[in-house]
């Protein structure tokens, strides 16, 4: 029984000093044992302008440091000399016909291809979609569909990613609102627009940001990604098979679902077939245990991927954060989902962990034991399902986890708080120790972190009430910055600083002028999630180490994968090989979307070092 596996809390907030003395400095994964994806070269060709095509590809940790590459277009070499220090090449090509680009590794004697489509658009890869038909609710309200959040996974084992896309109906609701919604729909697409399958979650799963957290990852190590999500009676998998009772309808007159079974289903990533369905844990139980009787609090879900044993990825499904908090970890061996542990804030000794969850979460080995912990807002759950610590500062909307301060060992967390007291805090990720705090009597709903200023060490951070940009010491870098967004970030222009992403605009902080300047506008593309204004996905998906931006078209008929065509002087082992970074992509779209972040420091402070296979010159 699940309850027999429920773990007890073994640590409390007041034992932090004892814990801190035994913590290793940095994430300590054993990469000889860690089960990770088998990444291909990730070749991509994007038209930069009518006469130039930008080609980029991955540099892998398995490549020799002195590896060099040749580039071919339709079998003809287009570079004069082997490319030794770059994974980016600009080819002069004015043709409008399809062109096959091949990247050959000279020492490794491998080659990978990408077909530039005919009449390729400038700046992006166009991915046509099969838009679902809309419908009408029981109350007579018509609805249509738009692409929403997306994730990536290699579903066919070829080393390259496919896109798993969530379609949201136009009447999707926040948990606080009543009303019927259309069903949530998932598609899987290859980058050329080929649709592999469609899953319809049916009438017994409500649509909205907090209801359906979908995890895409290779859980059993067979080289192909699975898809895991909460389901209900009447869901239809990618092969047309129905989950549970096809005729069941548990919606009440307000469009809410307060009764009926809840399931956890793992789908085959290639076919969309439901491979196993089990009861969903954490179960609904008594609604009032979560804070109210109308499912506003009980239907707040989170999820993540974590290497809980330091070797195999597990999927963790979560429920609740305003009051009761429950996390359930599962392993998939290719045949069965097996529960690893359940953490419940209702268990004896775990009361400090109630009400500490965010609208998102982060995962990393924060204590240096080689296994992942789950940073669940203002508390952190250990890899064994016990409580590591709780700050007891309560719920917040956003947080960031990375190595902020190169001079300080370990990872840190920057977060904001709703309680009109604690404002924004910067803390040690392993112990919960507050490094600095900016108190506020307002609900600080957004915060951001990115290394945008080379004149200050480490990663800068700010929030809606931080009184400007702060450095890792808590000092004000700039009090007022015109155009500064508090949304997403992206490594775009090829230097060691990060750029800011807000809606369909990429901006760069000009520290000399104290303003943010637009450097890219993705015309004809739109962001998602209302005022949150987030992309379908942001991260290192194809090409070199820089990040791509996936947006929907204004008419909702296609996705656009925007790829940087700006030359860069650096080549790094792809960030996808870092488990913290890769999991940050897998969890990016959990509830309120948060940008990717690695388990290492990345920025101008790396000058003069050897970093991820690149000798960075001192400037």
Secondary structure, 3 states (H helix, E strand, C coil): CHHHHEECCCCCHHHHHHHHCCCCCCCCCCCCCCCCCCCCCCCEEEEEECCEEEEECCECCCCCCCCCEEEEECCEECCCCCECCCCEEEEECCCCCCEEEEEEECCCCEEEEEEECCCCCECEEEEECCCCCCEECCCCCEECEEEEEEEEECCCCCCCCEEEEEEEECCCCCCCCCCCCCCCEEEEECCCCCEEEEEECCCCCCCCCCCCCCEEECCCCCCCCEEEEEECCCCECCCCCECCCCCCCCECCCCCECCCCCEEEEEECCCCCEEEEEECCCCCCCHHHHCCCCCCCCCCEEEEEECCCCCCCEEEEEECCCCCCEEEEEEECCCCEEEEEEEECCCCCCHHHCCCCCCCCEEECCCCCCCCEEECCCEEECCCCCEEEECCCCCCCCEEEECCCCCCCCCEEEEECCCCCECEEEEECCCCCEEEEECECCCCCCEEEECCCCCCCCCEEEECCCCCEECCCCCEEECCCECCCCCEEECCCCCCCCEEEECCEEEEEECCCCEEEEEEECCCEECECHHHCECCEEECCCCCCCCEEEEEECCCCEEEEECCCCCCCCCCECHHHCHHHHHHHHCCCCCCCCCCCCCCCCCHHHCCCEECCEECCCC
